[in-house]
Amino acid sequence: MKAVLALGSVEFPYTHDLGGLVRLCQTNDIDVPEGLSGVGDLSPFAARLRYGATLPAPLDRDQALKWAASAVEWARQRIESHEHPPADAGPDTGHPQ
């Protein structure tokens, strides 16, 4: 998510709050795929476990893998489409045509 935000020149905080990053994308008119709905449930695992806290709740590993795969594919597509715009798109001015 941070890569997509950076691609859109959106400043983001130093955070592991995935739900907050989704909201930041949405606030900046960056479409987030349905496959990432609920990804904020992983936030406690990203931050709390790093700093020695106990597990907040059982982790659904299958769902976590689906979220990860969805996020990586979404970011890859966004970045690749930015690097290689369609031939008829005109110059990249940073603004929609």
N, CA, C and O atoms as CSV, one atom per row, in Angstrom:
chain,resi,resn,atom,element,x,y,z
A,1,MET,N,N,0.822,-1.185,0.000
A,1,MET,CA,C,0.000,0.000,0.000
A,1,MET,C,C,0.872,1.257,0.000
A,1,MET,O,O,0.549,2.250,-0.652
A,2,LYS,N,N,1.962,1.199,0.729
A,2,LYS,CA,C,2.835,2.362,0.776
A,2,LYS,C,C,3.449,2.653,-0.585
A,2,LYS,O,O,3.637,3.818,-0.938
A,3,ALA,N,N,3.764,1.619,-1.353
A,3,ALA,CA,C,4.309,1.828,-2.698
A,3,ALA,C,C,3.293,2.542,-3.584
A,3,ALA,O,O,3.653,3.445,-4.339
A,4,VAL,N,N,2.035,2.144,-3.498
A,4,VAL,CA,C,0.991,2.777,-4.307
A,4,VAL,C,C,0.759,4.214,-3.845
A,4,VAL,O,O,0.559,5.104,-4.671
A,5,LEU,N,N,0.784,4.445,-2.546
A,5,LEU,CA,C,0.645,5.807,-2.042
A,5,LEU,C,C,1.808,6.680,-2.528
A,5,LEU,O,O,1.596,7.809,-2.971
A,6,ALA,N,N,3.016,6.163,-2.445
A,6,ALA,CA,C,4.184,6.918,-2.907
A,6,ALA,C,C,4.083,7.207,-4.398
A,6,ALA,O,O,4.428,8.302,-4.841
A,7,LEU,N,N,3.613,6.238,-5.175
A,7,LEU,CA,C,3.438,6.419,-6.605
A,7,LEU,C,C,2.482,7.579,-6.894
A,7,LEU,O,O,2.653,8.312,-7.869
A,8,GLY,N,N,1.482,7.732,-6.039
A,8,GLY,CA,C,0.521,8.823,-6.186
A,8,GLY,C,C,0.945,10.105,-5.489
A,8,GLY,O,O,0.148,11.034,-5.356
A,9,SER,N,N,2.191,10.162,-5.044
A,9,SER,CA,C,2.733,11.331,-4.335
A,9,SER,C,C,1.945,11.678,-3.083
A,9,SER,O,O,1.799,12.849,-2.732
A,10,VAL,N,N,1.437,10.644,-2.412
A,10,VAL,CA,C,0.692,10.832,-1.176
A,10,VAL,C,C,1.642,10.564,-0.010
A,10,VAL,O,O,2.265,9.505,0.065
A,11,GLU,N,N,1.743,11.525,0.884
A,11,GLU,CA,C,2.568,11.331,2.074
A,11,GLU,C,C,1.823,10.407,3.030
A,11,GLU,O,O,0.607,10.506,3.187
A,12,PHE,N,N,2.565,9.515,3.660
A,12,PHE,CA,C,1.954,8.582,4.592
A,12,PHE,C,C,2.815,8.507,5.844
A,12,PHE,O,O,4.026,8.726,5.790
A,13,PRO,N,N,2.182,8.197,6.972
A,13,PRO,CA,C,2.933,8.140,8.223
A,13,PRO,C,C,3.743,6.844,8.330
A,13,PRO,O,O,3.465,5.859,7.646
A,14,TYR,N,N,4.735,6.872,9.194
A,14,TYR,CA,C,5.487,5.672,9.533
A,14,TYR,C,C,4.556,4.853,10.414
A,14,TYR,O,O,4.400,5.139,11.602
A,15,THR,N,N,3.938,3.832,9.826
A,15,THR,CA,C,2.925,3.070,10.548
A,15,THR,C,C,2.824,1.663,10.002
A,15,THR,O,O,3.208,1.382,8.867
A,16,HIS,N,N,2.298,0.789,10.836
A,16,HIS,CA,C,1.962,-0.570,10.413
A,16,HIS,C,C,0.443,-0.743,10.450
A,16,HIS,O,O,-0.052,-1.869,10.392
A,17,ASP,N,N,-0.291,0.348,10.545
A,17,ASP,CA,C,-1.750,0.324,10.605
A,17,ASP,C,C,-2.306,0.146,9.193
A,17,ASP,O,O,-2.494,1.116,8.459
A,18,LEU,N,N,-2.562,-1.102,8.832
A,18,LEU,CA,C,-3.017,-1.401,7.472
A,18,LEU,C,C,-4.390,-0.808,7.184
A,18,LEU,O,O,-4.645,-0.342,6.074
A,19,GLY,N,N,-5.271,-0.822,8.171
A,19,GLY,CA,C,-6.584,-0.198,7.989
A,19,GLY,C,C,-6.451,1.295,7.734
A,19,GLY,O,O,-7.168,1.855,6.904
A,20,GLY,N,N,-5.533,1.940,8.447
A,20,GLY,CA,C,-5.285,3.366,8.240
A,20,GLY,C,C,-4.727,3.645,6.860
A,20,GLY,O,O,-5.069,4.653,6.242
A,21,LEU,N,N,-3.864,2.756,6.367
A,21,LEU,CA,C,-3.313,2.928,5.021
A,21,LEU,C,C,-4.392,2.749,3.954
A,21,LEU,O,O,-4.390,3.454,2.944
A,22,VAL,N,N,-5.314,1.808,4.174
A,22,VAL,CA,C,-6.438,1.637,3.249
A,22,VAL,C,C,-7.266,2.912,3.223
A,22,VAL,O,O,-7.629,3.398,2.152
A,23,ARG,N,N,-7.566,3.455,4.401
A,23,ARG,CA,C,-8.363,4.701,4.463
A,23,ARG,C,C,-7.624,5.855,3.789
A,23,ARG,O,O,-8.246,6.682,3.122
A,24,LEU,N,N,-6.314,5.916,3.955
A,24,LEU,CA,C,-5.523,6.964,3.318
A,24,LEU,C,C,-5.592,6.835,1.797
A,24,LEU,O,O,-5.695,7.838,1.091
A,25,CYS,N,N,-5.534,5.616,1.300
A,25,CYS,CA,C,-5.698,5.398,-0.145
A,25,CYS,C,C,-7.059,5.909,-0.598
A,25,CYS,O,O,-7.159,6.664,-1.565
A,26,GLN,N,N,-8.098,5.496,0.104
A,26,GLN,CA,C,-9.454,5.873,-0.282
A,26,GLN,C,C,-9.664,7.387,-0.209
A,26,GLN,O,O,-10.339,7.959,-1.064
A,27,THR,N,N,-9.099,8.026,0.790
A,27,THR,CA,C,-9.203,9.474,0.942
A,27,THR,C,C,-8.548,10.199,-0.226
A,27,THR,O,O,-8.942,11.309,-0.581
A,28,ASN,N,N,-7.545,9.560,-0.818
A,28,ASN,CA,C,-6.816,10.159,-1.935
A,28,ASN,C,C,-7.242,9.590,-3.281
A,28,ASN,O,O,-6.473,9.611,-4.242
A,29,ASP,N,N,-8.463,9.083,-3.348
A,29,ASP,CA,C,-9.059,8.560,-4.588
A,29,ASP,C,C,-8.235,7.446,-5.227
A,29,ASP,O,O,-8.170,7.337,-6.452
A,30,ILE,N,N,-7.611,6.627,-4.398
A,30,ILE,CA,C,-6.904,5.440,-4.881
A,30,ILE,C,C,-7.799,4.258,-4.580
A,30,ILE,O,O,-8.064,3.944,-3.420
A,31,ASP,N,N,-8.264,3.602,-5.635
A,31,ASP,CA,C,-9.144,2.456,-5.465
A,31,ASP,C,C,-8.380,1.292,-4.843
A,31,ASP,O,O,-7.309,0.913,-5.317
A,32,VAL,N,N,-8.937,0.741,-3.791
A,32,VAL,CA,C,-8.364,-0.418,-3.118
A,32,VAL,C,C,-9.248,-1.610,-3.471
A,32,VAL,O,O,-10.470,-1.528,-3.343
A,33,PRO,N,N,-8.652,-2.717,-3.914
A,33,PRO,CA,C,-9.470,-3.860,-4.332
A,33,PRO,C,C,-10.259,-4.478,-3.183
A,33,PRO,O,O,-9.839,-4.441,-2.027
A,34,GLU,N,N,-11.398,-5.037,-3.524
A,34,GLU,CA,C,-12.245,-5.717,-2.545
A,34,GLU,C,C,-11.471,-6.807,-1.807
A,34,GLU,O,O,-11.756,-7.103,-0.647
A,35,GLY,N,N,-10.483,-7.403,-2.491
A,35,GLY,CA,C,-9.684,-8.465,-1.884
A,35,GLY,C,C,-8.929,-8.016,-0.649
A,35,GLY,O,O,-8.431,-8.848,0.109
A,36,LEU,N,N,-8.836,-6.700,-0.435
A,36,LEU,CA,C,-8.144,-6.186,0.750
A,36,LEU,C,C,-9.111,-5.745,1.844
A,36,LEU,O,O,-8.702,-5.173,2.855
A,37,SER,N,N,-10.386,-6.015,1.634
A,37,SER,CA,C,-11.369,-5.690,2.660
A,37,SER,C,C,-11.039,-6.479,3.927
A,37,SER,O,O,-10.922,-7.704,3.886
A,38,GLY,N,N,-10.895,-5.798,5.017
A,38,GLY,CA,C,-10.600,-6.455,6.282
A,38,GLY,C,C,-9.127,-6.610,6.594
A,38,GLY,O,O,-8.774,-7.146,7.644
A,39,VAL,N,N,-8.247,-6.147,5.693
A,39,VAL,CA,C,-6.805,-6.314,5.892
A,39,VAL,C,C,-6.330,-5.640,7.182
A,39,VAL,O,O,-5.295,-6.019,7.731
A,40,GLY,N,N,-7.061,-4.665,7.657
A,40,GLY,CA,C,-6.695,-4.002,8.903
A,40,GLY,C,C,-6.631,-4.956,10.088
A,40,GLY,O,O,-6.004,-4.657,11.105
A,41,ASP,N,N,-7.287,-6.111,9.948
A,41,ASP,CA,C,-7.238,-7.113,11.017
A,41,ASP,C,C,-5.829,-7.638,11.254
A,41,ASP,O,O,-5.551,-8.225,12.300
A,42,LEU,N,N,-4.929,-7.428,10.278
A,42,LEU,CA,C,-3.546,-7.882,10.434
A,42,LEU,C,C,-2.673,-6.876,11.181
A,42,LEU,O,O,-1.570,-7.221,11.606
A,43,SER,N,N,-3.135,-5.658,11.347
A,43,SER,CA,C,-2.313,-4.612,11.960
A,43,SER,C,C,-1.725,-5.012,13.318
A,43,SER,O,O,-0.547,-4.754,13.565
A,44,PRO,N,N,-2.501,-5.626,14.189
A,44,PRO,CA,C,-1.900,-6.008,15.474
A,44,PRO,C,C,-0.718,-6.967,15.322
A,44,PRO,O,O,0.208,-6.935,16.132
A,45,PHE,N,N,-0.739,-7.800,14.318
A,45,PHE,CA,C,0.350,-8.747,14.109
A,45,PHE,C,C,1.598,-8.040,13.585
A,45,PHE,O,O,2.718,-8.475,13.853
A,46,ALA,N,N,1.410,-6.969,12.851
A,46,ALA,CA,C,2.540,-6.235,12.282
A,46,ALA,C,C,3.279,-5.432,13.341
A,46,ALA,O,O,4.506,-5.343,13.301
A,47,ALA,N,N,2.566,-4.858,14.270
A,47,ALA,CA,C,3.213,-3.976,15.239
A,47,ALA,C,C,3.387,-4.625,16.606
A,47,ALA,O,O,4.494,-4.642,17.146
A,48,ARG,N,N,2.337,-5.144,17.157
A,48,ARG,CA,C,2.414,-5.647,18.525
A,48,ARG,C,C,3.409,-6.786,18.666
A,48,ARG,O,O,4.153,-6.835,19.645
A,49,LEU,N,N,3.435,-7.693,17.716
A,49,LEU,CA,C,4.349,-8.824,17.821
A,49,LEU,C,C,5.796,-8.381,17.690
A,49,LEU,O,O,6.690,-8.986,18.281
A,50,ARG,N,N,6.024,-7.348,16.935
A,50,ARG,CA,C,7.391,-6.852,16.788
A,50,ARG,C,C,7.952,-6.359,18.097
A,50,ARG,O,O,9.155,-6.451,18.341
A,51,TYR,N,N,7.101,-5.843,18.928
A,51,TYR,CA,C,7.565,-5.195,20.141
A,51,TYR,C,C,7.262,-6.005,21.394
A,51,TYR,O,O,7.157,-5.450,22.488
A,52,GLY,N,N,7.122,-7.334,21.234
A,52,GLY,CA,C,7.067,-8.234,22.371
A,52,GLY,C,C,5.725,-8.441,23.037
A,52,GLY,O,O,5.676,-9.066,24.096
A,53,ALA,N,N,4.649,-7.958,22.484
A,53,ALA,CA,C,3.336,-8.171,23.083
A,53,ALA,C,C,2.829,-9.569,22.747
A,53,ALA,O,O,3.391,-10.253,21.892
A,54,THR,N,N,1.782,-9.980,23.414
A,54,THR,CA,C,1.195,-11.282,23.147
A,54,THR,C,C,0.263,-11.202,21.947
A,54,THR,O,O,-0.150,-10.117,21.537
A,55,LEU,N,N,-0.060,-12.358,21.392
A,55,LEU,CA,C,-0.970,-12.407,20.247
A,55,LEU,C,C,-2.327,-11.813,20.596
A,55,LEU,O,O,-2.886,-12.148,21.641
A,56,PRO,N,N,-2.877,-10.936,19.748
A,56,PRO,CA,C,-4.163,-10.318,20.035
A,56,PRO,C,C,-5.337,-11.271,19.811
A,56,PRO,O,O,-6.344,-11.175,20.513
A,57,ALA,N,N,-5.228,-12.179,18.859
A,57,ALA,CA,C,-6.290,-13.121,18.511
A,57,ALA,C,C,-5.675,-14.159,17.589
A,57,ALA,O,O,-4.592,-13.944,17.044
A,58,PRO,N,N,-6.359,-15.284,17.412
A,58,PRO,CA,C,-5.805,-16.278,16.478
A,58,PRO,C,C,-5.685,-15.695,15.066
A,58,PRO,O,O,-6.532,-14.919,14.624
A,59,LEU,N,N,-4.639,-16.079,14.387
A,59,LEU,CA,C,-4.395,-15.611,13.029
A,59,LEU,C,C,-4.963,-16.612,12.030
A,59,LEU,O,O,-4.648,-17.801,12.082
A,60,ASP,N,N,-5.800,-16.125,11.124
A,60,ASP,CA,C,-6.295,-16.948,10.024
A,60,ASP,C,C,-5.242,-16.861,8.925
A,60,ASP,O,O,-5.252,-15.933,8.116
A,61,ARG,N,N,-4.343,-17.824,8.901
A,61,ARG,CA,C,-3.210,-17.779,7.974
A,61,ARG,C,C,-3.647,-17.807,6.515
A,61,ARG,O,O,-3.045,-17.135,5.677
A,62,ASP,N,N,-4.675,-18.569,6.204
A,62,ASP,CA,C,-5.148,-18.608,4.813
A,62,ASP,C,C,-5.635,-17.236,4.368
A,62,ASP,O,O,-5.326,-16.796,3.261
A,63,GLN,N,N,-6.401,-16.554,5.230
A,63,GLN,CA,C,-6.890,-15.217,4.884
A,63,GLN,C,C,-5.734,-14.239,4.791
A,63,GLN,O,O,-5.713,-13.386,3.904
A,64,ALA,N,N,-4.777,-14.352,5.694
A,64,ALA,CA,C,-3.619,-13.449,5.656
A,64,ALA,C,C,-2.854,-13.619,4.350
A,64,ALA,O,O,-2.408,-12.630,3.768
A,65,LEU,N,N,-2.696,-14.845,3.883
A,65,LEU,CA,C,-2.015,-15.086,2.606
A,65,LEU,C,C,-2.803,-14.515,1.439
A,65,LEU,O,O,-2.215,-13.993,0.493
A,66,LYS,N,N,-4.123,-14.606,1.494
A,66,LYS,CA,C,-4.958,-14.025,0.428
A,66,LYS,C,C,-4.797,-12.508,0.392
A,66,LYS,O,O,-4.670,-11.916,-0.680
A,67,TRP,N,N,-4.802,-11.878,1.578
A,67,TRP,CA,C,-4.613,-10.426,1.625
A,67,TRP,C,C,-3.251,-10.033,1.075
A,67,TRP,O,O,-3.132,-9.076,0.311
A,68,ALA,N,N,-2.229,-10.775,1.469
A,68,ALA,CA,C,-0.872,-10.465,0.998
A,68,ALA,C,C,-0.785,-10.596,-0.520
A,68,ALA,O,O,-0.243,-9.717,-1.191
A,69,ALA,N,N,-1.316,-11.690,-1.061
A,69,ALA,CA,C,-1.274,-11.899,-2.509
A,69,ALA,C,C,-2.061,-10.808,-3.234
A,69,ALA,O,O,-1.623,-10.307,-4.270
A,70,SER,N,N,-3.216,-10.442,-2.693
A,70,SER,CA,C,-4.038,-9.399,-3.310
A,70,SER,C,C,-3.317,-8.059,-3.287
A,70,SER,O,O,-3.337,-7.327,-4.277
A,71,ALA,N,N,-2.680,-7.729,-2.163
A,71,ALA,CA,C,-1.974,-6.453,-2.044
A,71,ALA,C,C,-0.792,-6.381,-3.000
A,71,ALA,O,O,-0.580,-5.356,-3.648
A,72,VAL,N,N,-0.024,-7.460,-3.093
A,72,VAL,CA,C,1.145,-7.463,-3.976
A,72,VAL,C,C,0.713,-7.346,-5.433
A,72,VAL,O,O,1.308,-6.580,-6.192
A,73,GLU,N,N,-0.308,-8.088,-5.833
A,73,GLU,CA,C,-0.767,-8.038,-7.223
A,73,GLU,C,C,-1.327,-6.655,-7.561
A,73,GLU,O,O,-1.048,-6.115,-8.631
A,74,TRP,N,N,-2.110,-6.090,-6.656
A,74,TRP,CA,C,-2.677,-4.750,-6.857
A,74,TRP,C,C,-1.567,-3.721,-7.026
A,74,TRP,O,O,-1.595,-2.922,-7.963
A,75,ALA,N,N,-0.586,-3.737,-6.119
A,75,ALA,CA,C,0.512,-2.775,-6.198
A,75,ALA,C,C,1.322,-2.981,-7.472
A,75,ALA,O,O,1.699,-2.012,-8.131
A,76,ARG,N,N,1.589,-4.227,-7.820
A,76,ARG,CA,C,2.357,-4.514,-9.039
A,76,ARG,C,C,1.648,-3.958,-10.267
A,76,ARG,O,O,2.278,-3.324,-11.113
A,77,GLN,N,N,0.353,-4.190,-10.371
A,77,GLN,CA,C,-0.405,-3.687,-11.519
A,77,GLN,C,C,-0.401,-2.166,-11.574
A,77,GLN,O,O,-0.254,-1.583,-12.648
A,78,ARG,N,N,-0.561,-1.523,-10.427
A,78,ARG,CA,C,-0.571,-0.055,-10.389
A,78,ARG,C,C,0.782,0.502,-10.816
A,78,ARG,O,O,0.850,1.451,-11.597
A,79,ILE,N,N,1.850,-0.088,-10.306
A,79,ILE,CA,C,3.192,0.392,-10.618
A,79,ILE,C,C,3.528,0.134,-12.080
A,79,ILE,O,O,4.055,1.016,-12.759
A,80,GLU,N,N,3.230,-1.062,-12.572
A,80,GLU,CA,C,3.527,-1.382,-13.970
A,80,GLU,C,C,2.716,-0.518,-14.930
A,80,GLU,O,O,3.232,-0.108,-15.969
A,81,SER,N,N,1.464,-0.236,-14.604
A,81,SER,CA,C,0.659,0.599,-15.506
A,81,SER,C,C,1.166,2.042,-15.486
A,81,SER,O,O,1.016,2.764,-16.471
A,82,HIS,N,N,1.756,2.460,-14.387
A,82,HIS,CA,C,2.335,3.806,-14.315
A,82,HIS,C,C,3.638,3.875,-15.111
A,82,HIS,O,O,3.920,4.884,-15.758
A,83,GLU,N,N,4.431,2.801,-15.063
A,83,GLU,CA,C,5.702,2.759,-15.788
A,83,GLU,C,C,5.508,2.593,-17.286
A,83,GLU,O,O,6.316,3.075,-18.079
A,84,HIS,N,N,4.441,1.914,-17.670
A,84,HIS,CA,C,4.194,1.598,-19.082
A,84,HIS,C,C,2.775,2.003,-19.459
A,84,HIS,O,O,1.920,1.135,-19.632
A,85,PRO,N,N,2.501,3.312,-19.591
A,85,PRO,CA,C,1.143,3.724,-19.952
A,85,PRO,C,C,0.809,3.258,-21.374
A,85,PRO,O,O,1.704,3.041,-22.190
A,86,PRO,N,N,-0.485,3.107,-21.658
A,86,PRO,CA,C,-0.878,2.721,-23.014
A,86,PRO,C,C,-0.298,3.691,-24.042
A,86,PRO,O,O,-0.113,4.872,-23.745
A,87,ALA,N,N,-0.012,3.204,-25.238
A,87,ALA,CA,C,0.628,4.002,-26.291
A,87,ALA,C,C,-0.169,5.256,-26.625
A,87,ALA,O,O,0.422,6.273,-26.988
A,88,ASP,N,N,-1.485,5.211,-26.512
A,88,ASP,CA,C,-2.306,6.356,-26.876
A,88,ASP,C,C,-2.618,7.262,-25.689
A,88,ASP,O,O,-3.471,8.144,-25.799
A,89,ALA,N,N,-1.943,7.061,-24.554
A,89,ALA,CA,C,-2.240,7.835,-23.359
A,89,ALA,C,C,-1.657,9.242,-23.398
A,89,ALA,O,O,-2.076,10.094,-22.615
A,90,GLY,N,N,-0.726,9.502,-24.265
A,90,GLY,CA,C,-0.110,10.829,-24.316
A,90,GLY,C,C,0.954,10.947,-23.247
A,90,GLY,O,O,1.233,9.982,-22.536
A,91,PRO,N,N,1.546,12.118,-23.129
A,91,PRO,CA,C,2.613,12.303,-22.140
A,91,PRO,C,C,2.077,12.189,-20.721
A,91,PRO,O,O,0.932,12.545,-20.444
A,92,ASP,N,N,2.917,11.689,-19.832
A,92,ASP,CA,C,2.526,11.557,-18.424
A,92,ASP,C,C,2.729,12.887,-17.730
A,92,ASP,O,O,3.854,13.275,-17.414
A,93,THR,N,N,1.618,13.585,-17.495
A,93,THR,CA,C,1.693,14.890,-16.844
A,93,THR,C,C,1.341,14.784,-15.370
A,93,THR,O,O,1.405,15.768,-14.633
A,94,GLY,N,N,0.964,13.568,-14.941
A,94,GLY,CA,C,0.542,13.404,-13.562
A,94,GLY,C,C,-0.920,13.736,-13.355
A,94,GLY,O,O,-1.442,13.601,-12.248
A,95,HIS,N,N,-1.592,14.174,-14.427
A,95,HIS,CA,C,-3.005,14.522,-14.341
A,95,HIS,C,C,-3.777,13.662,-15.333
A,95,HIS,O,O,-3.271,13.357,-16.413
A,96,PRO,N,N,-5.016,13.263,-14.970
A,96,PRO,CA,C,-5.813,12.480,-15.925
A,96,PRO,C,C,-6.076,13.274,-17.182
A,96,PRO,O,O,-6.199,14.498,-17.138
A,97,GLN,N,N,-6.162,12.588,-18.290
A,97,GLN,CA,C,-6.402,13.245,-19.578
A,97,GLN,C,C,-7.874,13.466,-19.788
A,97,GLN,O,O,-8.276,14.008,-20.818
